[in-house]
Amino acid sequence: MERTYIIPLRKEWRKTVKCRRAKKTIRAIREFLQKHMKTDDVRIGKHLNEEVWKHGIKNPPSKVRVNARKEKEGHVICELFGKELPKKVEEPKKKSTVEKLKDKVGKDTPKTAKKETVKEEKTTKKDDKKDEKKENTAKKEVTEKKSAEKDAEKKSIADKKPQKPEERKTESSKDNPEKKVKESSQSESKKSEKPDQPKPVSK
């Protein structure tokens, strides 16, 4: 909904002191639009504001021609006649008292700063514990790998060692039973071939 109004201002600003006339005109524009557009939220445009304050606080204009538009949200935007109305006006975000204090001081308030430091310490401790756990698991894996490698090396060295002849014989006899029989027959023949030792003669 768009409308144009000619707002009379002289009657309004003549009610106040000279040094407050421009402020009173702005208030009068706002009240007029609230009455005719039937909303409480009226937003005055840049060019209209400049027109009111053009000749200073003591000499505002006696009347003003205005374009006003009512938005879906319920607020009204008004601008000087002949100037384009802004498309969208962003509503100011409500700041908490802590944020306002931060903006004024430029630093964190002591309570919030303490809370933030405590939170940071807790998060750092948790991160440290996680890192320690990861390191411990990694160390265990490395030690297990090393021990497995050492065991494999020991086994390979034991396999490579030269065997004693007795062990070889036993292994060969275990593998082939025919060889075992031959070895036993050879040992018996050797015993039979040995000459009997002469008995010592008693004097």
PASEBA-1860 file (N, C-alpha, C; in nm, 3 decimals):
! residues 203
1> MERTYIIP> 0.085/-0.119/0.000/0.000/0.000/0.000/0.088/0.125/0.000 ~ 0.073/0.209/-0.103/0.152/0.333/-0.116/0.061/0.454/-0.121 ~ 0.103/0.559/-0.052/0.027/0.684/-0.052/0.121/0.803/-0.050 ~ 0.070/0.918/-0.098/0.145/1.045/-0.087/0.066/1.141/0.001 ~ 0.137/1.207/0.090/0.075/1.302/0.182/0.151/1.434/0.178 ~ 0.074/1.543/0.198/0.135/1.673/0.228/0.112/1.696/0.377 ~ 0.222/1.695/0.452/0.212/1.701/0.598/0.234/1.845/0.645 ~ 0.135/1.906/0.710/0.155/2.043/0.764/0.238/2.035/0.893
9> LRKEWRKT> 0.337/2.125/0.903/0.429/2.116/1.016/0.435/2.245/1.101 ~ 0.393/2.359/1.043/0.412/2.486/1.114/0.341/2.487/1.249 ~ 0.217/2.440/1.252/0.141/2.441/1.377/0.213/2.360/1.485 ~ 0.280/2.253/1.445/0.346/2.166/1.543/0.474/2.229/1.597 ~ 0.563/2.275/1.505/0.690/2.325/1.558/0.681/2.462/1.622 ~ 0.568/2.531/1.603/0.550/2.660/1.671/0.516/2.641/1.819 ~ 0.480/2.519/1.856/0.447/2.491/1.995/0.572/2.480/2.083 ~ 0.689/2.459/2.021/0.811/2.436/2.099/0.906/2.556/2.092
17> VKCRRAKK> 1.014/2.544/2.167/1.119/2.646/2.167/1.194/2.640/2.035 ~ 1.256/2.752/1.995/1.326/2.757/1.866/1.435/2.651/1.855 ~ 1.507/2.629/1.963/1.622/2.537/1.957/1.582/2.390/1.948 ~ 1.449/2.359/1.942/1.406/2.220/1.931/1.308/2.199/1.816 ~ 1.300/2.289/1.724/1.196/2.284/1.622/1.213/2.165/1.526 ~ 1.334/2.138/1.481/1.357/2.029/1.384/1.320/1.893/1.446 ~ 1.357/1.875/1.571/1.323/1.750/1.640/1.172/1.733/1.649 ~ 1.102/1.844/1.679/0.956/1.839/1.691/0.892/1.807/1.555
25> TIRAIREF> 0.947/1.859/1.445/0.893/1.828/1.312/0.904/1.679/1.280 ~ 1.017/1.619/1.314/1.035/1.474/1.291/0.930/1.396/1.369 ~ 0.907/1.438/1.496/0.806/1.373/1.577/0.666/1.390/1.515 ~ 0.640/1.509/1.461/0.509/1.538/1.402/0.486/1.452/1.278 ~ 0.591/1.434/1.194/0.580/1.348/1.075/0.547/1.206/1.116 ~ 0.616/1.158/1.218/0.595/1.022/1.265/0.452/1.003/1.318 ~ 0.404/1.098/1.397/0.269/1.090/1.453/0.163/1.094/1.342 ~ 0.183/1.181/1.243/0.088/1.193/1.132/0.075/1.060/1.058
33> LQKHMKTD> 0.188/0.997/1.027/0.186/0.871/0.953/0.131/0.757/1.038 ~ 0.158/0.756/1.167/0.100/0.655/1.255/-0.052/0.663/1.256 ~ -0.103/0.787/1.253/-0.248/0.808/1.256/-0.313/0.764/1.124 ~ -0.251/0.800/1.011/-0.314/0.777/0.880/-0.285/0.637/0.824 ~ -0.170/0.583/0.854/-0.135/0.448/0.803/-0.168/0.338/0.904 ~ -0.201/0.379/1.026/-0.247/0.286/1.131/-0.143/0.181/1.169 ~ -0.023/0.231/1.199/0.083/0.145/1.255/0.165/0.226/1.355 ~ 0.234/0.154/1.442/0.320/0.221/1.540/0.464/0.233/1.489
41> DVRIGKHL> 0.501/0.147/1.395/0.640/0.142/1.347/0.653/0.225/1.218 ~ 0.708/0.347/1.231/0.727/0.436/1.116/0.876/0.462/1.102 ~ 0.929/0.446/0.980/1.072/0.465/0.954/1.091/0.577/0.852 ~ 1.162/0.679/0.894/1.180/0.798/0.811/1.305/0.780/0.726 ~ 1.293/0.815/0.597/1.404/0.796/0.503/1.511/0.903/0.516 ~ 1.622/0.877/0.449/1.740/0.964/0.457/1.713/1.103/0.399 ~ 1.652/1.107/0.280/1.631/1.235/0.211/1.530/1.323/0.284 ~ 1.428/1.261/0.342/1.329/1.337/0.420/1.394/1.399/0.543
49> NEEVWKHG> 1.476/1.322/0.609/1.547/1.371/0.727/1.639/1.489/0.691 ~ 1.709/1.477/0.578/1.797/1.587/0.533/1.716/1.712/0.499 ~ 1.598/1.695/0.440/1.512/1.809/0.406/1.467/1.883/0.532 ~ 1.434/1.808/0.636/1.390/1.872/0.761/1.504/1.950/0.825 ~ 1.625/1.894/0.821/1.741/1.955/0.890/1.823/2.046/0.799 ~ 1.775/2.073/0.679/1.854/2.148/0.579/1.895/2.287/0.629 ~ 1.803/2.359/0.690/1.831/2.497/0.736/1.858/2.504/0.886 ~ 1.891/2.390/0.945/1.928/2.389/1.086/1.812/2.352/1.176
57> IKNPPSKV> 1.842/2.349/1.305/1.743/2.305/1.403/1.633/2.409/1.427 ~ 1.664/2.538/1.399/1.568/2.645/1.428/1.471/2.673/1.313 ~ 1.508/2.634/1.190/1.427/2.669/1.072/1.384/2.547/0.990 ~ 1.296/2.463/1.040/1.247/2.350/0.961/1.142/2.398/0.860 ~ 1.109/2.315/0.759/1.008/2.357/0.661/0.867/2.360/0.723 ~ 0.779/2.444/0.662/0.643/2.458/0.715/0.553/2.342/0.673 ~ 0.583/2.278/0.559/0.509/2.159/0.515/0.600/2.072/0.429 ~ 0.567/1.945/0.421/0.650/1.848/0.349/0.561/1.753/0.271
65> RVNARKEK> 0.604/1.723/0.144/0.531/1.623/0.065/0.606/1.490/0.076 ~ 0.531/1.385/0.106/0.593/1.258/0.146/0.529/1.141/0.072 ~ 0.614/1.042/0.032/0.567/0.911/-0.015/0.577/0.813/0.100 ~ 0.470/0.738/0.125/0.470/0.639/0.234/0.424/0.505/0.181 ~ 0.491/0.400/0.227/0.456/0.265/0.185/0.448/0.174/0.307 ~ 0.340/0.096/0.311/0.322/0.002/0.423/0.366/-0.137/0.377 ~ 0.455/-0.197/0.453/0.510/-0.329/0.419/0.421/-0.440/0.477 ~ 0.449/-0.564/0.432/0.373/-0.679/0.482/0.398/-0.702/0.631
73> EGHVICEL> 0.518/-0.673/0.675/0.553/-0.695/0.815/0.476/-0.602/0.909 ~ 0.423/-0.488/0.853/0.344/-0.397/0.935/0.408/-0.260/0.954 ~ 0.536/-0.245/0.920/0.601/-0.116/0.938/0.582/-0.028/0.813 ~ 0.599/0.103/0.833/0.580/0.201/0.725/0.713/0.268/0.695 ~ 0.745/0.279/0.565/0.866/0.350/0.522/0.820/0.477/0.452 ~ 0.873/0.591/0.493/0.836/0.717/0.427/0.961/0.787/0.376 ~ 0.946/0.853/0.262/1.058/0.922/0.196/1.006/1.049/0.130 ~ 1.096/1.142/0.105/1.061/1.268/0.040/1.003/1.241/-0.099
81> FGKELPKK> 0.905/1.319/-0.138/0.839/1.298/-0.267/0.940/1.316/-0.381 ~ 0.941/1.224/-0.478/1.035/1.229/-0.590/1.157/1.140/-0.569 ~ 1.179/1.094/-0.448/1.291/1.004/-0.418/1.239/0.860/-0.408 ~ 1.324/0.767/-0.447/1.282/0.626/-0.444/1.280/0.574/-0.300 ~ 1.178/0.497/-0.273/1.169/0.432/-0.142/1.264/0.313/-0.139 ~ 1.330/0.288/-0.028/1.417/0.170/-0.019/1.336/0.042/-0.028 ~ 1.396/-0.060/-0.092/1.324/-0.186/-0.114/1.300/-0.262/0.016 ~ 1.407/-0.282/0.090/1.395/-0.356/0.216/1.474/-0.286/0.324
89> VEEPKKKS> 1.417/-0.282/0.440/1.487/-0.227/0.556/1.510/-0.340/0.654 ~ 1.636/-0.365/0.684/1.670/-0.473/0.778/1.641/-0.428/0.920 ~ 1.571/-0.512/0.989/1.539/-0.479/1.129/1.665/-0.493/1.214 ~ 1.688/-0.395/1.301/1.808/-0.404/1.385/1.800/-0.522/1.480 ~ 1.909/-0.596/1.488/1.912/-0.711/1.578/1.927/-0.665/1.722 ~ 1.849/-0.727/1.809/1.856/-0.693/1.950/1.982/-0.754/2.010 ~ 2.063/-0.669/2.072/2.186/-0.716/2.135/2.164/-0.734/2.284 ~ 2.232/-0.833/2.337/2.227/-0.853/2.482/2.313/-0.748/2.551
97> TVEKLKDK> 2.295/-0.735/2.680/2.371/-0.635/2.756/2.520/-0.664/2.753 ~ 2.556/-0.792/2.749/2.698/-0.831/2.745/2.760/-0.785/2.614 ~ 2.688/-0.805/2.502/2.739/-0.762/2.371/2.752/-0.610/2.364 ~ 2.654/-0.539/2.422/2.661/-0.392/2.425/2.784/-0.346/2.502 ~ 2.809/-0.411/2.617/2.927/-0.377/2.696/3.056/-0.405/2.618 ~ 3.056/-0.517/2.545/3.174/-0.550/2.463/3.198/-0.443/2.358 ~ 3.089/-0.397/2.295/3.103/-0.293/2.193/3.157/-0.163/2.251 ~ 3.106/-0.128/2.372/3.151/-0.004/2.435/3.297/-0.012/2.480
105> VGKDTPKT> 3.326/-0.118/2.552/3.461/-0.131/2.610/3.561/-0.177/2.507 ~ 3.517/-0.263/2.416/3.610/-0.318/2.316/3.679/-0.443/2.366 ~ 3.645/-0.486/2.486/3.705/-0.606/2.544/3.595/-0.688/2.609 ~ 3.630/-0.811/2.645/3.537/-0.898/2.716/3.522/-0.851/2.860 ~ 3.402/-0.865/2.912/3.380/-0.836/3.053/3.452/-0.942/3.135 ~ 3.490/-0.911/3.260/3.570/-1.007/3.337/3.503/-1.142/3.357 ~ 3.370/-1.142/3.384/3.300/-1.269/3.407/3.302/-1.355/3.281 ~ 3.266/-1.292/3.169/3.262/-1.369/3.043/3.401/-1.416/3.005
113> AKKETVKE> 3.502/-1.330/3.031/3.639/-1.369/2.999/3.681/-1.491/3.080 ~ 3.644/-1.492/3.210/3.677/-1.607/3.295/3.609/-1.733/3.244 ~ 3.480/-1.720/3.210/3.406/-1.837/3.160/3.470/-1.891/3.034 ~ 3.508/-1.798/2.943/3.570/-1.842/2.818/3.703/-1.911/2.843 ~ 3.782/-1.857/2.938/3.912/-1.919/2.968/3.892/-2.059/3.026 ~ 3.792/-2.074/3.115/3.763/-2.205/3.174/3.722/-2.304/3.065 ~ 3.635/-2.259/2.974/3.592/-2.345/2.864/3.710/-2.386/2.778 ~ 3.797/-2.289/2.746/3.915/-2.319/2.664/4.005/-2.421/2.732
121> EKTTKKDD> 4.025/-2.403/2.866/4.109/-2.497/2.940/4.051/-2.639/2.936 ~ 3.919/-2.648/2.955/3.854/-2.780/2.951/3.871/-2.845/2.815 ~ 3.850/-2.765/2.711/3.862/-2.820/2.575/4.006/-2.863/2.548 ~ 4.104/-2.783/2.594/4.244/-2.819/2.572/4.280/-2.947/2.648 ~ 4.228/-2.961/2.772/4.254/-3.083/2.849/4.198/-3.206/2.778 ~ 4.075/-3.193/2.731/4.014/-3.304/2.658/4.095/-3.341/2.535 ~ 4.138/-3.237/2.460/4.219/-3.262/2.340/4.351/-3.330/2.375 ~ 4.413/-3.285/2.487/4.539/-3.346/2.531/4.520/-3.493/2.565
129> KKDEKKEN> 4.412/-3.524/2.636/4.384/-3.664/2.673/4.365/-3.750/2.548 ~ 4.291/-3.697/2.453/4.270/-3.771/2.328/4.402/-3.795/2.256 ~ 4.486/-3.690/2.252/4.616/-3.703/2.185/4.702/-3.808/2.256 ~ 4.700/-3.808/2.391/4.778/-3.906/2.467/4.732/-4.049/2.437 ~ 4.601/-4.067/2.434/4.547/-4.200/2.402/4.592/-4.245/2.264 ~ 4.583/-4.155/2.168/4.625/-4.188/2.032/4.774/-4.224/2.027 ~ 4.856/-4.145/2.099/5.000/-4.172/2.102/5.028/-4.307/2.165 ~ 4.959/-4.338/2.277/4.980/-4.466/2.345/4.944/-4.583/2.254
137> TAKKEVTE> 4.832/-4.572/2.186/4.791/-4.680/2.095/4.892/-4.695/1.981 ~ 4.941/-4.581/1.931/5.038/-4.586/1.822/5.169/-4.652/1.871 ~ 5.212/-4.617/1.994/5.335/-4.676/2.050/5.319/-4.827/2.068 ~ 5.202/-4.869/2.119/5.178/-5.013/2.137/5.185/-5.087/2.004 ~ 5.124/-5.028/1.903/5.128/-5.091/1.771/5.270/-5.104/1.719 ~ 5.349/-4.997/1.739/5.488/-4.999/1.692/5.568/-5.106/1.765 ~ 5.550/-5.115/1.900/5.624/-5.215/1.977/5.583/-5.357/1.937 ~ 5.454/-5.379/1.914/5.407/-5.510/1.870/5.467/-5.548/1.735
145> KKSAEKDA> 5.473/-5.450/1.643/5.532/-5.476/1.512/5.680/-5.513/1.526 ~ 5.752/-5.438/1.611/5.895/-5.464/1.630/5.918/-5.602/1.689 ~ 5.837/-5.638/1.790/5.854/-5.770/1.853/5.824/-5.881/1.752 ~ 5.724/-5.861/1.670/5.691/-5.961/1.568/5.805/-5.974/1.467 ~ 5.864/-5.862/1.428/5.978/-5.864/1.335/6.097/-5.937/1.397 ~ 6.124/-5.910/1.526/6.236/-5.978/1.594/6.214/-6.129/1.600 ~ 6.093/-6.170/1.632/6.063/-6.313/1.636/6.083/-6.378/1.499 ~ 6.040/-6.309/1.397/6.056/-6.362/1.260/6.205/-6.374/1.225
153> EKKSIADK> 6.285/-6.274/1.265/6.430/-6.278/1.240/6.495/-6.396/1.312 ~ 6.456/-6.416/1.441/6.513/-6.527/1.519/6.483/-6.661/1.453 ~ 6.360/-6.676/1.406/6.321/-6.801/1.342/6.401/-6.824/1.214 ~ 6.418/-6.718/1.136/6.494/-6.731/1.010/6.640/-6.765/1.038 ~ 6.698/-6.704/1.145/6.838/-6.733/1.181/6.851/-6.878/1.227 ~ 6.757/-6.925/1.306/6.759/-7.063/1.354/6.749/-7.161/1.237 ~ 6.671/-7.128/1.138/6.658/-7.214/1.020/6.787/-7.217/0.939 ~ 6.857/-7.103/0.935/6.980/-7.093/0.853/7.102/-7.157/0.920
161> KPQKPEER> 7.103/-7.181/1.052/7.220/-7.235/1.123/7.253/-7.374/1.070 ~ 7.389/-7.407/1.055/7.427/-7.542/1.009/7.398/-7.644/1.120 ~ 7.347/-7.758/1.081/7.310/-7.860/1.178/7.428/-7.952/1.208 ~ 7.431/-8.014/1.325/7.534/-8.110/1.362/7.510/-8.240/1.286 ~ 7.619/-8.320/1.263/7.600/-8.443/1.186/7.505/-8.543/1.251 ~ 7.504/-8.548/1.384/7.413/-8.639/1.452/7.267/-8.603/1.424 ~ 7.240/-8.470/1.431/7.104/-8.423/1.406/7.062/-8.456/1.263 ~ 7.161/-8.440/1.171/7.129/-8.469/1.032/7.091/-8.617/1.015
169> KTESSKDN> 7.171/-8.704/1.082/7.145/-8.848/1.072/7.006/-8.880/1.124 ~ 6.978/-8.822/1.241/6.847/-8.853/1.300/6.734/-8.804/1.212 ~ 6.755/-8.684/1.156/6.652/-8.631/1.066/6.634/-8.719/0.944 ~ 6.751/-8.761/0.887/6.743/-8.843/0.767/6.677/-8.978/0.797 ~ 6.710/-9.034/0.915/6.650/-9.163/0.951/6.500/-9.148/0.977 ~ 6.463/-9.032/1.033/6.321/-9.008/1.055/6.247/-8.998/0.923 ~ 6.312/-8.930/0.830/6.247/-8.912/0.699/6.233/-9.045/0.625 ~ 6.344/-9.127/0.617/6.342/-9.252/0.540/6.361/-9.372/0.635
177> PEKKVKES> 6.264/-9.459/0.651/6.281/-9.576/0.738/6.377/-9.679/0.676 ~ 6.391/-9.679/0.544/6.484/-9.773/0.478/6.627/-9.744/0.520 ~ 6.661/-9.617/0.526/6.796/-9.578/0.568/6.822/-9.624/0.710 ~ 6.721/-9.616/0.794/6.735/-9.656/0.932/6.774/-9.805/0.942 ~ 6.709/-9.886/0.863/6.737/-10.030/0.862/6.879/-10.056/0.815 ~ 6.922/-9.985/0.709/7.057/-10.002/0.655/7.161/-9.965/0.760 ~ 7.136/-9.849/0.828/7.232/-9.802/0.930/7.245/-9.905/1.042 ~ 7.137/-9.964/1.081/7.142/-10.062/1.191/7.219/-10.187/1.147
185> SQSESKKS> 7.198/-10.232/1.022/7.270/-10.351/0.972/7.419/-10.324/0.960 ~ 7.454/-10.202/0.917/7.597/-10.165/0.906/7.663/-10.163/1.043 ~ 7.596/-10.110/1.141/7.655/-10.104/1.276/7.677/-10.246/1.332 ~ 7.587/-10.337/1.304/7.603/-10.477/1.351/7.722/-10.544/1.282 ~ 7.737/-10.521/1.152/7.849/-10.581/1.078/7.982/-10.528/1.130 ~ 7.987/-10.403/1.166/8.110/-10.345/1.218/8.148/-10.408/1.351 ~ 8.050/-10.433/1.432/8.075/-10.497/1.562/8.131/-10.639/1.543 ~ 8.076/-10.708/1.447/8.121/-10.847/1.423/8.263/-10.849/1.365
193> EKPDQPKP> 8.297/-10.749/1.284/8.430/-10.745/1.224/8.538/-10.716/1.327 ~ 8.509/-10.654/1.435/8.610/-10.619/1.535/8.666/-10.747/1.599 ~ 8.803/-10.760/1.605/8.860/-10.880/1.668/8.841/-10.877/1.819 ~ 8.830/-10.998/1.873/8.815/-11.007/2.018/8.947/-10.965/2.085 ~ 8.936/-10.889/2.188/9.057/-10.843/2.259/9.112/-10.959/2.342 ~ 9.246/-10.975/2.341/9.302/-11.083/2.423/9.287/-11.057/2.569 ~ 9.263/-11.164/2.643/9.243/-11.150/2.786/9.379/-11.134/2.853 ~ 9.386/-11.054/2.956/9.515/-11.041/3.024/9.552/-11.170/3.096
201> VSK> 9.680/-11.206/3.081/9.730/-11.332/3.137/9.775/-11.306/3.280 ~ 9.734/-11.394/3.367/9.773/-11.377/3.507/9.903/-11.453/3.534 ~ 9.993/-11.399/3.602/10.122/-11.461/3.631/10.118/-11.532/3.762
END
